[in-house]
Amino acid sequence: MATLGEWIGGSRPRTLPSAIAPVAIGSGLAAAAGGFIPGRALLALVVALALQVGVNYANDYSDGIKGTDEVRVGPVRLVGQRLATPAQVRLAAFASFAVAMLAGLALVLITQQWWLILVGAASVAAAWFYTGGSRPYGYLGLGEVFVFVFFGLVPVLGTVYVQLLAIDLAAVVAACAVGLLICTLLVVNNLRDIPTDITAGKRTLAVLLGDARTRALYVSFVAAALLLTAWLAALTTWWVLIAIASFGLAVAPVRLVVGGARGPQLVVALKQSGMLVLVYGLLTGALLAWS
């Protein structure tokens, strides 16, 4: 039976910045517009965190039962390493999704925006079918697209909308910026796993592009996010330009990726990329709110 520490490891806490950052930015945008509502922001954060944990457990379950997680470099694989049964990990995924749905339903009831139920249902479906089902989209090279939409656009715009009941261009630009940074986590993760994914038959975008172009994709996502941050500053307040300083944290992982790092070195790059996402999100959100 898995220990508490192994369950926590299986939830992949290094990915949680990708849940926190979009909500921080969305709340900063709401505050800049004079409409920040702490309770709604907190519920949005619960939704984002629960979905992130849920997709991590769902990924562990689906890859584990397909045998594609038996040889991996990186975080704990509960099913693949036989630390927990598939049924237990599937239950953990469903429990996480249930928490997300309850928090989301609370937001729907508070705002009376019933169409948000469809957004929530789509988000849960995207989380499950990333590696679940007979034709998981994560195995078809579409992982980055769905991560950009459901872990970038949806949480930022959703956090803004449940507080302001409106969305503007600045919110879309901010969502695209942090969405691209969050995609770098998946890019470096899949770059690390190219050899084992080829063996397992997983056709991730990294497998389709190949090693060199995947490394170039990582750098292009970081560069595009930086340019979008400058655009966000022009749309909101020039104080947001201070957030560009957070891209100093991108230097180390970019050097590793461009320098041909592999295996455990890319685990380090993944951790560094997660720190970049977290600092960028918190700093951008704070600067927007302060302005």
C-alpha positions in Angstrom: 0.0 0.0 0.0 1.3 3.5 -0.9 2.4 5.7 1.9 1.1 9.3 2.4 4.3 10.6 0.9 4.0 8.4 -2.1 0.4 9.6 -2.7 1.6 13.2 -2.4 4.4 12.4 -4.9 1.8 10.7 -7.2 -0.2 13.9 -7.2 2.9 15.6 -8.8 3.1 18.7 -6.7 5.7 20.2 -9.1 2.8 20.7 -11.5 0.6 22.7 -9.0 2.1 26.1 -10.0 0.2 25.6 -13.3 -3.0 25.7 -11.3 -2.0 28.6 -9.0 -0.5 31.0 -11.5 -3.6 31.4 -13.8 -5.9 32.1 -10.8 -3.5 34.6 -9.4 -3.4 36.5 -12.7 -7.1 36.3 -13.2 -7.6 37.7 -9.7 -5.1 40.5 -10.4 -7.1 41.5 -13.5 -10.3 41.5 -11.5 -8.7 43.6 -8.8 -7.3 46.1 -11.4 -10.9 46.5 -12.6 -12.1 47.1 -9.1 -14.1 43.9 -8.9 -11.9 41.4 -6.9 -14.1 39.1 -4.8 -12.0 36.9 -2.4 -14.5 34.1 -2.0 -15.0 33.6 -5.7 -11.2 33.7 -6.3 -10.7 31.1 -3.6 -13.3 28.8 -5.2 -11.7 29.3 -8.6 -8.3 28.2 -7.0 -9.9 25.1 -5.5 -11.3 24.2 -8.9 -7.9 24.7 -10.6 -5.9 22.8 -7.9 -8.4 19.9 -7.8 -8.4 19.5 -11.6 -4.6 19.6 -11.7 -4.4 16.8 -9.1 -7.2 14.9 -10.7 -5.5 14.9 -14.2 -2.2 13.8 -12.5 -3.9 10.8 -10.9 -5.9 10.1 -14.0 -2.7 10.1 -16.0 -1.0 7.8 -13.5 -4.0 5.4 -13.7 -4.4 5.4 -17.5 -0.7 5.1 -18.3 -0.3 2.5 -15.6 -2.9 0.1 -16.8 -1.5 0.5 -20.4 2.0 -0.4 -19.2 3.5 2.8 -20.5 4.7 4.0 -17.1 6.8 1.0 -16.1 10.1 2.6 -17.1 10.2 6.3 -16.3 12.5 9.0 -15.1 10.7 11.5 -12.8 7.9 11.6 -10.2 6.3 8.6 -8.5 4.1 6.4 -10.6 1.6 4.8 -8.3 0.2 2.2 -10.7 3.3 1.7 -12.8 5.5 1.1 -9.8 2.8 -1.0 -8.2 2.6 1.2 -5.1 -1.2 1.4 -5.3 -3.9 -0.6 -7.2 -5.4 0.9 -10.4 -8.8 1.1 -8.7 -7.3 3.2 -5.8 -5.7 5.6 -8.1 -8.8 5.9 -10.3 -10.8 6.6 -7.1 -8.3 9.4 -6.2 -8.7 10.9 -9.6 -12.5 10.8 -9.4 -12.4 12.3 -5.9 -10.3 15.2 -7.1 -12.7 15.8 -10.0 -15.6 15.7 -7.5 -14.0 18.4 -5.4 -13.4 20.5 -8.5 -17.1 20.0 -9.6 -18.4 21.0 -6.2 -16.4 24.2 -6.1 -17.4 24.9 -9.7 -21.0 24.3 -8.9 -20.8 26.8 -6.0 -19.5 29.4 -8.4 -22.3 28.7 -10.8 -24.9 29.1 -8.0 -23.3 32.3 -6.8 -23.0 33.9 -10.3 -26.1 32.3 -11.8 -24.2 31.7 -14.9 -25.5 28.3 -15.7 -23.5 27.9 -19.0 -20.4 27.6 -16.8 -21.5 24.0 -16.1 -20.6 23.1 -19.7 -17.1 24.6 -19.2 -16.6 22.6 -16.1 -17.8 19.4 -17.8 -15.5 20.0 -20.7 -12.6 20.6 -18.3 -13.1 17.3 -16.5 -13.5 15.5 -19.8 -10.2 17.0 -21.0 -8.5 16.0 -17.8 -9.7 12.4 -18.1 -9.2 11.8 -21.8 -5.6 13.2 -21.9 -4.4 9.7 -21.4 -7.7 7.9 -20.7 -10.1 6.2 -23.1 -9.4 4.2 -26.3 -8.0 7.2 -28.2 -6.4 9.6 -25.6 -5.5 12.9 -27.2 -2.3 13.0 -25.3 -1.1 10.1 -27.4 -2.0 12.0 -30.6 0.2 15.0 -30.3 -2.6 17.3 -28.9 -1.5 17.5 -25.3 -0.1 21.0 -25.6 -3.2 22.3 -27.3 -5.5 21.1 -24.6 -3.1 22.3 -21.8 -3.0 25.7 -23.3 -6.8 25.9 -23.5 -7.9 24.2 -20.2 -4.9 25.1 -18.0 -4.2 28.5 -19.5 -7.2 30.2 -21.1 -10.0 28.6 -19.1 -8.7 29.2 -15.5 -7.6 32.8 -16.2 -10.7 33.8 -18.1 -12.9 31.8 -15.8 -11.4 33.5 -12.7 -11.9 36.9 -14.3 -15.4 36.2 -15.4 -16.8 34.8 -12.1 -15.7 38.1 -10.5 -16.4 40.7 -13.2 -19.0 38.8 -15.4 -17.0 40.2 -18.3 -13.8 39.5 -20.3 -11.6 41.9 -22.2 -8.6 41.8 -24.5 -6.1 42.2 -21.6 -7.5 39.0 -20.0 -7.1 37.0 -23.2 -3.5 38.3 -23.6 -2.7 37.4 -20.0 -4.3 34.0 -20.4 -2.2 33.3 -23.5 1.0 34.4 -21.8 0.7 32.1 -18.8 -0.9 29.3 -20.9 2.3 29.2 -23.0 4.5 29.1 -19.9 2.4 26.2 -18.5 2.8 24.4 -21.8 6.6 24.5 -21.3 6.1 22.1 -18.4 4.5 19.5 -20.7 7.0 20.2 -23.4 10.0 19.5 -21.2 8.3 16.5 -19.6 7.6 15.0 -23.0 11.1 15.8 -24.2 12.5 13.8 -21.3 10.2 10.9 -22.2 10.8 10.7 -25.9 12.8 7.5 -25.8 10.3 5.6 -23.5 7.2 7.1 -25.3 8.5 5.8 -28.6 8.9 2.4 -27.2 5.4 2.5 -25.6 3.8 3.8 -28.7 2.8 7.2 -27.3 2.8 9.8 -30.1 3.2 13.0 -28.1 4.0 16.2 -29.8 7.6 15.8 -28.8 7.7 12.4 -30.4 6.2 13.8 -33.6 8.6 16.8 -33.7 11.7 15.0 -32.6 14.3 16.0 -30.1 15.8 19.2 -31.7 12.5 20.8 -32.7 10.9 20.1 -29.3 13.8 22.0 -27.7 13.2 24.8 -30.1 9.5 24.7 -29.2 10.3 25.1 -25.5 12.3 28.3 -26.2 9.7 29.7 -28.6 7.0 29.3 -25.9 9.1 31.2 -23.3 9.9 33.9 -25.8 6.2 34.3 -26.9 5.1 34.6 -23.3 7.6 37.4 -22.7 6.3 39.3 -25.7 2.8 38.8 -24.6 3.7 40.2 -21.2 4.9 43.4 -22.8 1.6 43.6 -24.7 -0.3 43.0 -21.4 1.6 45.9 -19.9 0.6 48.2 -22.8 -3.1 47.2 -22.3 -3.1 47.6 -18.5 -0.3 49.2 -16.6 3.4 49.6 -17.4 4.1 48.3 -13.9 3.5 44.8 -15.4 6.8 45.2 -17.2 8.4 44.4 -13.8 7.0 40.8 -14.3 9.5 40.4 -17.1 12.2 40.1 -14.4 10.7 36.7 -13.6 12.0 35.5 -16.9 15.4 35.5 -15.4 14.3 32.2 -13.9 14.0 30.9 -17.5 17.7 31.2 -18.1 18.7 28.0 -16.3 16.0 25.7 -17.8 16.5 27.2 -21.3 20.3 26.5 -21.0 19.6 22.9 -20.0 17.1 22.4 -22.8 19.2 24.1 -25.5 22.3 22.4 -24.2 21.0 18.9 -24.9 20.1 17.9 -21.3 18.5 14.5 -21.0 16.9 12.2 -18.3 17.4 13.5 -14.8 18.7 16.8 -16.0 15.4 17.5 -17.6 13.7 16.7 -14.3 15.7 19.7 -13.0 14.6 21.8 -15.9 10.9 20.8 -15.2 11.3 21.9 -11.6 12.9 25.2 -12.7 10.1 25.7 -15.3 7.5 25.2 -12.6 9.2 27.8 -10.4 9.1 30.2 -13.4 5.4 29.7 -13.9 4.6 30.2 -10.2 6.7 33.3 -9.7 5.5 34.8 -13.0 1.9 34.2 -12.1 2.1 35.6 -8.5 4.2 38.6 -9.6 2.0 39.5 -12.6 -1.2 39.1 -10.5 0.2 41.2 -7.7 1.4 44.0 -10.1 -2.0 44.1 -11.8 -3.8 44.2 -8.4 -1.5 46.9 -7.0 -1.9 49.1 -10.1 
